[in-house]
Amino acid sequence: MCFRQLYAVLLLLALASAPTVMAAPPSPWDKTKVVTEATGGQFKATAGKYFDKECNAYLDYTTEVVDLNDDGQPEVLTSVQGTCLGGMAGVSMNLYLKNTNGQWKPQFGFPGIYTVLKTKSKGYPDIEVGGPGNCFPV
């Protein structure tokens, strides 16, 4: 058996014994619609650019539509890149929650980079706020 044949056999064996990776289930929500609704039309897609009047500039943004507290309703996390809003962190973050009246309300709106943790408080995962330095509040 030549080297190429041996290599092919070993590769096939390795692939056959590799663990199967399951794809995440599809989101039950139209993410673009949820983002547009939650942000009052400020963001019209899950990622892109928008014009910020305070900064007088186009800024990049990303969003994440998630169900943080497993209640079947989406929450929206946003990150806007740029020092105009994000200061030394370079990113401004927000969390939009829908209240009992069906209105979306922003919860953060300050500089920082969010990380959703596995620990929970009051039914929600803890959210670490990162930025410059080495002390990050939760």
Backbone as JSON Lines, residues from 0, in Angstrom:
{"i":0,"aa":"M","n":[0.86,-1.17,0.0],"ca":[0.0,0.0,0.0],"c":[0.9,1.24,0.0]}
{"i":1,"aa":"C","n":[0.65,2.15,-0.92],"ca":[1.48,3.35,-0.99],"c":[1.03,4.37,0.05]}
{"i":2,"aa":"F","n":[1.83,5.38,0.23],"ca":[1.58,6.4,1.25],"c":[0.24,7.08,1.06]}
{"i":3,"aa":"R","n":[-0.14,7.42,-0.19],"ca":[-1.4,8.11,-0.45],"c":[-2.59,7.24,-0.08]}
{"i":4,"aa":"Q","n":[-2.52,5.96,-0.38],"ca":[-3.62,5.07,-0.04],"c":[-3.75,4.92,1.47]}
{"i":5,"aa":"L","n":[-2.62,4.77,2.16],"ca":[-2.62,4.67,3.61],"c":[-3.2,5.94,4.23]}
{"i":6,"aa":"Y","n":[-2.78,7.08,3.71],"ca":[-3.27,8.36,4.2],"c":[-4.78,8.46,4.01]}
{"i":7,"aa":"A","n":[-5.3,8.07,2.83],"ca":[-6.73,8.14,2.54],"c":[-7.52,7.24,3.48]}
{"i":8,"aa":"V","n":[-7.01,6.03,3.74],"ca":[-7.68,5.1,4.65],"c":[-7.72,5.67,6.06]}
{"i":9,"aa":"L","n":[-6.6,6.19,6.52],"ca":[-6.55,6.79,7.87],"c":[-7.47,8.0,7.98]}
{"i":10,"aa":"L","n":[-7.54,8.81,6.94],"ca":[-8.41,9.97,6.94],"c":[-9.88,9.55,7.01]}
{"i":11,"aa":"L","n":[-10.25,8.55,6.22],"ca":[-11.63,8.06,6.25],"c":[-11.99,7.48,7.62]}
{"i":12,"aa":"L","n":[-11.08,6.75,8.23],"ca":[-11.33,6.21,9.57],"c":[-11.5,7.32,10.59]}
{"i":13,"aa":"A","n":[-10.67,8.35,10.49],"ca":[-10.77,9.47,11.43],"c":[-12.09,10.2,11.26]}
{"i":14,"aa":"L","n":[-12.51,10.42,10.02],"ca":[-13.77,11.11,9.77],"c":[-14.96,10.27,10.23]}
{"i":15,"aa":"A","n":[-14.88,8.98,10.05],"ca":[-15.98,8.1,10.45],"c":[-16.15,8.07,11.96]}
{"i":16,"aa":"S","n":[-15.06,8.23,12.7],"ca":[-15.16,8.17,14.16],"c":[-15.3,9.55,14.8]}
{"i":17,"aa":"A","n":[-15.31,10.63,13.99],"ca":[-15.43,11.99,14.54],"c":[-16.84,12.18,15.08]}
{"i":18,"aa":"P","n":[-16.98,12.95,16.17],"ca":[-18.3,13.2,16.73],"c":[-19.15,14.0,15.75]}
{"i":19,"aa":"T","n":[-20.43,13.74,15.75],"ca":[-21.35,14.46,14.89],"c":[-21.7,15.79,15.53]}
{"i":20,"aa":"V","n":[-21.61,16.85,14.76],"ca":[-21.95,18.17,15.26],"c":[-23.36,18.49,14.79]}
{"i":21,"aa":"M","n":[-24.23,18.76,15.73],"ca":[-25.61,19.08,15.41],"c":[-25.72,20.58,15.16]}
{"i":22,"aa":"A","n":[-26.43,20.98,14.14],"ca":[-26.66,22.39,13.88],"c":[-27.64,22.94,14.91]}
{"i":23,"aa":"A","n":[-27.47,24.2,15.25],"ca":[-28.4,24.83,16.19],"c":[-29.78,24.87,15.54]}
{"i":24,"aa":"P","n":[-30.83,24.71,16.35],"ca":[-32.17,24.76,15.77],"c":[-32.44,26.14,15.2]}
{"i":25,"aa":"P","n":[-33.23,26.23,14.16],"ca":[-33.51,27.54,13.57],"c":[-34.24,28.43,14.57]}
{"i":26,"aa":"S","n":[-33.99,29.72,14.47],"ca":[-34.64,30.68,15.36],"c":[-36.13,30.72,15.06]}
{"i":27,"aa":"P","n":[-36.97,30.76,16.1],"ca":[-38.41,30.83,15.87],"c":[-38.86,32.24,15.47]}
{"i":28,"aa":"W","n":[-37.92,33.2,15.45],"ca":[-38.29,34.58,15.15],"c":[-37.63,35.04,13.87]}
{"i":29,"aa":"D","n":[-38.28,36.01,13.22],"ca":[-37.66,36.72,12.11],"c":[-36.73,37.74,12.74]}
{"i":30,"aa":"K","n":[-35.44,37.42,12.77],"ca":[-34.47,38.24,13.51],"c":[-34.43,39.68,13.03]}
{"i":31,"aa":"T","n":[-34.5,39.9,11.73],"ca":[-34.48,41.26,11.2],"c":[-35.68,42.05,11.71]}
{"i":32,"aa":"K","n":[-36.83,41.44,11.7],"ca":[-38.05,42.11,12.17],"c":[-37.95,42.43,13.67]}
{"i":33,"aa":"V","n":[-37.45,41.47,14.45],"ca":[-37.32,41.67,15.89],"c":[-36.33,42.81,16.18]}
{"i":34,"aa":"V","n":[-35.19,42.82,15.49],"ca":[-34.18,43.87,15.7],"c":[-34.75,45.24,15.34]}
{"i":35,"aa":"T","n":[-35.41,45.32,14.2],"ca":[-35.99,46.6,13.76],"c":[-37.03,47.09,14.76]}
{"i":36,"aa":"E","n":[-37.88,46.2,15.22],"ca":[-38.92,46.56,16.19],"c":[-38.32,46.96,17.54]}
{"i":37,"aa":"A","n":[-37.37,46.18,18.04],"ca":[-36.78,46.43,19.35],"c":[-36.03,47.76,19.39]}
{"i":38,"aa":"T","n":[-35.34,48.09,18.31],"ca":[-34.52,49.31,18.29],"c":[-35.29,50.5,17.73]}
{"i":39,"aa":"G","n":[-36.58,50.36,17.56],"ca":[-37.38,51.47,17.04],"c":[-36.98,51.9,15.65]}
{"i":40,"aa":"G","n":[-36.45,50.96,14.86],"ca":[-36.06,51.24,13.49],"c":[-34.64,51.78,13.35]}
{"i":41,"aa":"Q","n":[-33.94,51.96,14.46],"ca":[-32.56,52.46,14.39],"c":[-31.68,51.47,13.62]}
{"i":42,"aa":"F","n":[-31.86,50.17,13.9],"ca":[-31.14,49.13,13.19],"c":[-32.16,48.35,12.36]}
{"i":43,"aa":"K","n":[-31.84,48.13,11.1],"ca":[-32.79,47.47,10.2],"c":[-32.34,46.11,9.72]}
{"i":44,"aa":"A","n":[-31.27,45.6,10.34],"ca":[-30.74,44.27,10.01],"c":[-29.99,43.76,11.23]}
{"i":45,"aa":"T","n":[-29.54,42.53,11.18],"ca":[-28.81,41.97,12.32],"c":[-27.39,42.5,12.41]}
{"i":46,"aa":"A","n":[-26.89,43.11,11.34],"ca":[-25.57,43.75,11.33],"c":[-25.53,44.74,10.18]}
{"i":47,"aa":"G","n":[-24.73,45.78,10.34],"ca":[-24.62,46.76,9.28],"c":[-24.05,48.06,9.76]}
{"i":48,"aa":"K","n":[-24.43,49.13,9.07],"ca":[-24.02,50.49,9.43],"c":[-25.28,51.33,9.59]}
{"i":49,"aa":"Y","n":[-25.18,52.34,10.44],"ca":[-26.26,53.31,10.56],"c":[-25.63,54.67,10.82]}
{"i":50,"aa":"F","n":[-26.37,55.75,10.53],"ca":[-25.85,57.09,10.76],"c":[-26.27,57.54,12.14]}
{"i":51,"aa":"D","n":[-25.27,57.89,12.97],"ca":[-25.54,58.38,14.32],"c":[-25.41,59.9,14.31]}
{"i":52,"aa":"K","n":[-26.5,60.58,14.66],"ca":[-26.51,62.05,14.63],"c":[-25.56,62.64,15.67]}
{"i":53,"aa":"E","n":[-25.5,62.03,16.86],"ca":[-24.6,62.55,17.9],"c":[-23.14,62.51,17.46]}
{"i":54,"aa":"C","n":[-22.77,61.46,16.78],"ca":[-21.38,61.3,16.32],"c":[-21.14,61.92,14.96]}
{"i":55,"aa":"N","n":[-22.23,62.22,14.25],"ca":[-22.16,62.73,12.89],"c":[-21.3,61.8,12.01]}
{"i":56,"aa":"A","n":[-21.57,60.5,12.17],"ca":[-20.78,59.5,11.45],"c":[-21.58,58.21,11.27]}
{"i":57,"aa":"Y","n":[-21.17,57.43,10.27],"ca":[-21.73,56.09,10.1],"c":[-20.96,55.14,11.02]}
{"i":58,"aa":"L","n":[-21.69,54.36,11.78],"ca":[-21.09,53.42,12.73],"c":[-21.52,52.0,12.4]}
{"i":59,"aa":"D","n":[-20.62,51.05,12.6],"ca":[-20.93,49.62,12.43],"c":[-21.65,49.11,13.66]}
{"i":60,"aa":"Y","n":[-22.59,48.21,13.45],"ca":[-23.29,47.59,14.58],"c":[-23.5,46.11,14.32]}
{"i":61,"aa":"T","n":[-23.65,45.37,15.4],"ca":[-24.05,43.96,15.34],"c":[-25.15,43.76,16.37]}
{"i":62,"aa":"T","n":[-25.97,42.77,16.14],"ca":[-27.05,42.46,17.08],"c":[-27.1,40.95,17.29]}
{"i":63,"aa":"E","n":[-27.74,40.58,18.39],"ca":[-27.93,39.17,18.69],"c":[-29.34,39.03,19.26]}
{"i":64,"aa":"V","n":[-30.15,38.2,18.62],"ca":[-31.51,37.93,19.09],"c":[-31.48,36.62,19.85]}
{"i":65,"aa":"V","n":[-31.8,36.67,21.14],"ca":[-31.72,35.49,21.99],"c":[-32.9,35.45,22.96]}
{"i":66,"aa":"D","n":[-33.13,34.31,23.54],"ca":[-34.11,34.17,24.63],"c":[-33.31,33.95,25.9]}
{"i":67,"aa":"L","n":[-32.95,35.03,26.57],"ca":[-32.06,34.94,27.72],"c":[-32.67,34.2,28.91]}
{"i":68,"aa":"N","n":[-33.96,34.4,29.15],"ca":[-34.58,33.81,30.35],"c":[-35.5,32.64,30.04]}
{"i":69,"aa":"D","n":[-35.41,32.08,28.85],"ca":[-36.18,30.89,28.46],"c":[-37.69,31.06,28.63]}
{"i":70,"aa":"D","n":[-38.2,32.28,28.33],"ca":[-39.64,32.51,28.43],"c":[-40.34,32.43,27.07]}
{"i":71,"aa":"G","n":[-39.57,32.09,26.02],"ca":[-40.14,31.98,24.69],"c":[-40.21,33.31,23.96]}
{"i":72,"aa":"Q","n":[-39.78,34.39,24.58],"ca":[-39.79,35.71,23.97],"c":[-38.35,36.17,23.71]}
{"i":73,"aa":"P","n":[-38.12,36.84,22.58],"ca":[-36.76,37.26,22.26],"c":[-36.32,38.48,23.05]}
{"i":74,"aa":"E","n":[-35.03,38.55,23.31],"ca":[-34.37,39.75,23.79],"c":[-33.33,40.1,22.74]}
{"i":75,"aa":"V","n":[-32.94,41.36,22.67],"ca":[-31.99,41.8,21.64],"c":[-30.79,42.48,22.3]}
{"i":76,"aa":"L","n":[-29.6,41.95,22.04],"ca":[-28.35,42.56,22.48],"c":[-27.75,43.28,21.27]}
{"i":77,"aa":"T","n":[-27.29,44.52,21.49],"ca":[-26.68,45.27,20.4],"c":[-25.29,45.75,20.8]}
{"i":78,"aa":"S","n":[-24.42,45.87,19.81],"ca":[-23.08,46.42,19.98],"c":[-22.83,47.4,18.85]}
{"i":79,"aa":"V","n":[-22.44,48.62,19.2],"ca":[-22.11,49.64,18.21],"c":[-20.63,49.93,18.34]}
{"i":80,"aa":"Q","n":[-19.88,49.79,17.25],"ca":[-18.44,49.99,17.28],"c":[-18.11,51.45,17.04]}
{"i":81,"aa":"G","n":[-17.16,51.95,17.83],"ca":[-16.69,53.32,17.65],"c":[-16.45,54.0,18.98]}
{"i":82,"aa":"T","n":[-15.44,54.84,19.03],"ca":[-15.12,55.51,20.3],"c":[-16.05,56.66,20.6]}
{"i":83,"aa":"C","n":[-16.79,57.16,19.61],"ca":[-17.72,58.25,19.86],"c":[-18.76,57.86,20.91]}
{"i":84,"aa":"L","n":[-19.32,56.67,20.79],"ca":[-20.29,56.18,21.76],"c":[-19.67,55.23,22.77]}
{"i":85,"aa":"G","n":[-18.63,54.5,22.34],"ca":[-18.05,53.45,23.17],"c":[-16.85,53.86,23.99]}
{"i":86,"aa":"G","n":[-16.38,55.11,23.86],"ca":[-15.24,55.56,24.64],"c":[-14.03,54.66,24.43]}
{"i":87,"aa":"M","n":[-13.25,54.47,25.5],"ca":[-12.03,53.66,25.42],"c":[-12.34,52.18,25.15]}
{"i":88,"aa":"A","n":[-13.54,51.73,25.49],"ca":[-13.92,50.34,25.19],"c":[-14.06,50.14,23.68]}
{"i":89,"aa":"G","n":[-14.41,51.21,22.97],"ca":[-14.57,51.12,21.53],"c":[-15.88,50.51,21.09]}
{"i":90,"aa":"V","n":[-16.74,50.15,22.05],"ca":[-18.02,49.52,21.76],"c":[-19.05,50.03,22.77]}
{"i":91,"aa":"S","n":[-20.23,50.35,22.27],"ca":[-21.35,50.69,23.14],"c":[-22.35,49.54,23.04]}
{"i":92,"aa":"M","n":[-22.86,49.1,24.18],"ca":[-23.76,47.94,24.19],"c":[-25.14,48.31,24.71]}
{"i":93,"aa":"N","n":[-26.12,47.53,24.34],"ca":[-27.46,47.71,24.87],"c":[-28.18,46.36,24.89]}
{"i":94,"aa":"L","n":[-29.15,46.27,25.75],"ca":[-30.02,45.09,25.84],"c":[-31.44,45.6,25.78]}
{"i":95,"aa":"Y","n":[-32.21,45.1,24.82],"ca":[-33.61,45.5,24.67],"c":[-34.5,44.37,25.17]}
{"i":96,"aa":"L","n":[-35.4,44.72,26.09],"ca":[-36.38,43.78,26.63],"c":[-37.78,44.3,26.33]}
{"i":97,"aa":"K","n":[-38.71,43.39,26.09],"ca":[-40.1,43.77,25.87],"c":[-40.81,43.71,27.21]}
{"i":98,"aa":"N","n":[-41.47,44.82,27.61],"ca":[-42.17,44.85,28.89],"c":[-43.54,44.19,28.78]}
{"i":99,"aa":"T","n":[-44.28,44.17,29.87],"ca":[-45.59,43.49,29.89],"c":[-46.62,44.19,29.01]}
{"i":100,"aa":"N","n":[-46.36,45.45,28.65],"ca":[-47.25,46.18,27.73],"c":[-46.87,45.97,26.27]}
{"i":101,"aa":"G","n":[-45.85,45.14,26.03],"ca":[-45.43,44.86,24.67],"c":[-44.5,45.91,24.09]}
{"i":102,"aa":"Q","n":[-43.99,46.82,24.93],"ca":[-43.07,47.85,24.47],"c":[-41.63,47.43,24.72]}
{"i":103,"aa":"W","n":[-40.77,47.69,23.74],"ca":[-39.35,47.39,23.88],"c":[-38.68,48.51,24.65]}
{"i":104,"aa":"K","n":[-37.86,48.16,25.62],"ca":[-37.15,49.15,26.44],"c":[-35.67,48.82,26.49]}
{"i":105,"aa":"P","n":[-34.79,49.82,26.2],"ca":[-33.35,49.6,26.33],"c":[-32.96,49.52,27.8]}
{"i":106,"aa":"Q","n":[-31.99,48.66,28.14],"ca":[-31.62,48.44,29.52],"c":[-30.21,48.92,29.88]}
{"i":107,"aa":"F","n":[-29.29,48.98,28.94],"ca":[-27.92,49.34,29.27],"c":[-27.57,50.71,28.68]}
{"i":108,"aa":"G","n":[-27.11,50.72,27.44],"ca":[-26.77,51.95,26.77],"c":[-25.51,52.61,27.28]}
{"i":109,"aa":"F","n":[-24.46,51.81,27.49],"ca":[-23.18,52.37,27.94],"c":[-22.03,51.62,27.3]}
{"i":110,"aa":"P","n":[-20.81,52.2,27.37],"ca":[-19.65,51.53,26.76],"c":[-19.35,50.19,27.4]}
{"i":111,"aa":"G","n":[-18.97,49.23,26.6],"ca":[-18.57,47.92,27.1],"c":[-18.85,46.83,26.09]}
{"i":112,"aa":"I","n":[-18.22,45.7,26.34],"ca":[-18.37,44.51,25.5],"c":[-19.04,43.45,26.35]}
{"i":113,"aa":"Y","n":[-20.21,43.0,25.94],"ca":[-20.95,42.04,26.77],"c":[-20.5,40.61,26.52]}
{"i":114,"aa":"T","n":[-20.59,39.82,27.6],"ca":[-20.4,38.38,27.53],"c":[-21.51,37.76,28.37]}
{"i":115,"aa":"V","n":[-22.34,36.93,27.76],"ca":[-23.4,36.24,28.49],"c":[-22.78,35.04,29.19]}
{"i":116,"aa":"L","n":[-22.93,35.01,30.52],"ca":[-22.33,33.95,31.33],"c":[-23.32,32.82,31.57]}
{"i":117,"aa":"K","n":[-22.83,31.7,32.06],"ca":[-23.7,30.54,32.37],"c":[-24.42,30.69,33.7]}
{"i":118,"aa":"T","n":[-23.9,31.53,34.61],"ca":[-24.55,31.75,35.91],"c":[-25.78,32.63,35.71]}
{"i":119,"aa":"K","n":[-26.74,32.51,36.63],"ca":[-28.0,33.26,36.5],"c":[-28.35,34.01,37.77]}
{"i":120,"aa":"S","n":[-29.11,35.09,37.59],"ca":[-29.7,35.86,38.68],"c":[-31.09,36.29,38.24]}
{"i":121,"aa":"K","n":[-32.11,36.05,39.08],"ca":[-33.49,36.44,38.81],"c":[-34.0,35.92,37.46]}
{"i":122,"aa":"G","n":[-33.58,34.72,37.1],"ca":[-34.05,34.08,35.87],"c":[-33.29,34.45,34.62]}
{"i":123,"aa":"Y","n":[-32.39,35.41,34.71],"ca":[-31.6,35.82,33.55],"c":[-30.15,35.41,33.74]}
{"i":124,"aa":"P","n":[-29.46,35.11,32.65],"ca":[-28.03,34.84,32.77],"c":[-27.3,36.12,33.19]}
{"i":125,"aa":"D","n":[-26.24,35.97,33.95],"ca":[-25.41,37.12,34.29],"c":[-24.73,37.6,33.02]}
{"i":126,"aa":"I","n":[-24.55,38.91,32.92],"ca":[-23.89,39.5,31.77],"c":[-22.68,40.28,32.26]}
{"i":127,"aa":"E","n":[-21.52,39.85,31.82],"ca":[-20.27,40.52,32.17],"c":[-20.05,41.67,31.2]}
{"i":128,"aa":"V","n":[-19.65,42.83,31.74],"ca":[-19.37,43.99,30.91],"c":[-17.86,44.2,30.87]}
{"i":129,"aa":"G","n":[-17.26,43.96,29.72],"ca":[-15.82,44.09,29.56],"c":[-15.44,45.41,28.93]}
{"i":130,"aa":"G","n":[-14.18,45.7,29.0],"ca":[-13.64,46.92,28.42],"c":[-12.18,47.04,28.79]}
{"i":131,"aa":"P","n":[-11.65,48.26,28.73],"ca":[-10.25,48.44,29.1],"c":[-10.02,48.08,30.57]}
{"i":132,"aa":"G","n":[-8.86,47.6,30.88],"ca":[-8.56,47.23,32.27],"c":[-8.74,45.75,32.51]}
{"i":133,"aa":"N","n":[-8.79,45.37,33.8],"ca":[-8.92,43.95,34.12],"c":[-9.96,43.68,35.19]}
{"i":134,"aa":"C","n":[-10.85,44.62,35.45],"ca":[-11.92,44.44,36.42],"c":[-13.24,44.62,35.68]}
{"i":135,"aa":"F","n":[-14.01,43.54,35.52],"ca":[-15.21,43.58,34.72],"c":[-16.45,43.3,35.58]}
{"i":136,"aa":"P","n":[-17.37,44.25,35.67],"ca":[-18.58,44.03,36.47],"c":[-19.5,43.0,35.83]}
{"i":137,"aa":"V","n":[-20.33,42.36,36.66],"ca":[-21.33,41.4,36.19],"c":[-22.69,41.94,36.59]}
